Amino acid sequence: MKTQPVENGSIMPTLPMMPTVGEQRKTPQPKKEPSRMEAIRSAKARITRRSSLQKQREALKG
């Protein structure tokens, strides 16, 4: 088995450094409720997806 020369380095990216203990962390912002238009859009998307899957299953049944 061959070893990789040090100057070539690793192909895989490394994880970023973990934050140190003394660092101040930002408090997460409270999540806003979705606007009415966004709620309607996501509800329509769910309905469309559900009906599409039902049609797909029916087509597979024959």
N, C-alpha and C positions, 0 to 999 in steps of 0.2 A: 504494500500500500504506500502510495507516495504522499508526502506531506507538502502542503502549500507554502511557498516562500513567504516570509513575513512582509516583504515590501508589497506583495500583491493585495494583502488584506483579505477581508471576508467579503463574500458576495452578498450575504444576507444583511439587511440593514439592522442596526442595533436599536434597542428601545431608548427613548430619551431618559435623561437623568431624572431620578425621583426628586420631588421637592424636599428641601431640607426642613428639619424640624423647626428652626427659628423663623422661617419665612411666614409672612402673613398671607393667609388664603383669602380669596375673594368670596364673599357670601353669595350663594346662588340667588339669582333674581326670582321672585315669585312668578309662576307661569300665569300668563294672562288667559282668560277664558277666550275661546275662539269667537270671532265675530259671527253675527247671524249668517252673513253670506258664506263664510267659511264653513259653518256648521251645515248649511244647506248643501253646499258643494260636496262635502264629504259624505253626507247621507245619500245623495243621489249616486255618488260613486259606489257606495256599498250596495245599493239596490241594483244598479246596473251590473256590477260584478256578480252578485248572487243570481240574477236572472240569466246571465251569460253562462254561468257554471251549470245551472239547471238545464239550459238548452243543450249544452255540451254533453251532459249525462244522458239526456233523452236521445241524442243522436247516436251515442255509443250503444245504447240498448238496441237500436235497430228500428 
